[in-house]
Amino acid sequence: MIHIKTKPGLQVSLSHRVLKKAAQQTLEHQAILKPHEMTILLSDDSQLQKLNRDYLKIDAPTDVLSFPSGEIDLETGEKYLGDVIISVSRAEQQAKAAGHSLEAEAQLLIVHGVLHLLGFDHASAGEKSRMWKAQGEILNSLGLGHIQVKQE
């Protein structure tokens, strides 16, 4: 199950159905077929800056952070993959700069974040190439082939 939550007080007009589809398409692309759980939190720059500082020692806001878990829910037996947290304000800025919708940018960030939950990274050229290829394929399957893959 994919849970979508919004930081209290934050006004967001994104379709949860569309966001869940991006996460589900990423899982299917990677052949993750068993029931799994994850949470996508729609947040803001201040929360992402705090998390980025506390966990990655980078005192700056960012667009998306992923926190893999891998724990098993003892009641359901489902694996909890982790959390993907998105700065909606940063996504809005990036969408405007790239000339596409906030919804498309949010889907890109979800794909990117879920791939991180699944162990993808972009620390080396080889890892980056593998991750960017997967992102491109998933975005194509979502009808977003025109979106530029996140370039960190």
N, C-alpha and C positions, 0 to 999 in steps of 0.2 A: 504494500500500500504506500502511496505517495501522499504525504501530508503537505499542504501549502498553508503557511502561516504568515501573518503580517505583523510587524512590530506595532505594538499598541500606539494609537495616535497617528499612525502614518496612513495617509489616504492614497490608495493605489487602485487603479482601474485596469487591471490585467485579468484576463480570463484564466481561471484556475484550470479549466479543462485543457486549454492550449498549453499551459505550463506543464501540466502533468503529462501531456502527450510528448513533449520534448524529452522529459526524463524517461518515460517508458520507451520511446524510440531508441534512446541511447542504450538502455538495458538490453533491448531486443537485438540491437546491432552487435552488442558484445556477447550475445547468446546467454544472457542472464535470464533464465526462464522460470526458475523457482520463485515462489513468493518471497519478496523482500520488502523491507520498509525503509523509508528515508523521509527526511523533512527538508523542505525548501522554505527558507525564511526570507521574506521580502523586507528589507531594512533600509538604512540610510548610511551616508558617509561617516557620521560620527561613530556609529556602532562598528562599522567595518574597520575604521582607523584604530579603534580601541582593540579589537580582536587581532588585527594585523600587528599592532605593537606588542600585545601580550603574548601572542603565540609565535610570531615570526620575527619579532624584534625589528620590525619596519614601522616607523612612526609616520605613517601616511595612509590616507584612505585608499581603497582599491575597489574594483567592481564586483569581484566574486571571491569568496573563500570557501574551501571545502574542509570538512572535518570528518575523515573516515572513522568508522566505529568497528563494525564487524561483530558486534555482540549478538547473542542469540536471545530472543524473547522466550523466557521459560514457559510462558502460557501458550503462545502460538507456535513456537518452534521456528518462527521466521527470523532471518538474519536482518539486523538493523545495519544498513550500509553506512549511514551517517547523515550529516547535515550539509546543505549547500546554502550559503547566505549571500544574498545579492543586494547591492546598494542600488536602489531604484533611481535615486537622483543621479548617480554616476551613469547608470544605464541610459537614462534620458539624455544626458549630455552626449554620450557616445553615439546614440541613435541619431540625434540631430546632426552631429558632425559627419556621420557616415551617410546620411540621407535616407534612412529607413525608419521603420516604426519602432516604438518602444517594445511592442510585443515581439518583434523579430529579434531585437537586441537581447531581451530577456530570455528568449529561447536559446540563442547562442550562448549566453552565460550559463544557462542550466546545462546544456550539453557539455560545455567545458567543465563545469563543476562536478557533474556526475562522472565524467571520465576520470577526474582526479580521485573521486571516491573509489573507482574501480582500479586504481593503481597507475594510471597514466601520469606522466610528468613531462616537463619540457626543459629539464636542466641541461641536457646535452643535445647536440644536433640530431642524433639518431632518435632519441626519445621525442623530441619536438616534431620531427618529420612523421613519426608514427601517430602521434596525437593529432596533428593537424590533418592528416589523411583521414582518420576516423571522424573528426569533427566535420570535415567537408562532406563525407559520405552521409552522415546523419543529417546535416543541414539540407542536403539534396533530397533525402527521403521525406523531409518535412516541407518541401517546396520552397526552401530558402537558399537555394544554390547561389543566388546572387549576393548573399551576405558574405562579407569578408570574414575569414576565420580569425579569431582572436589572436593578435600578434603581440605577445609579451616580449 
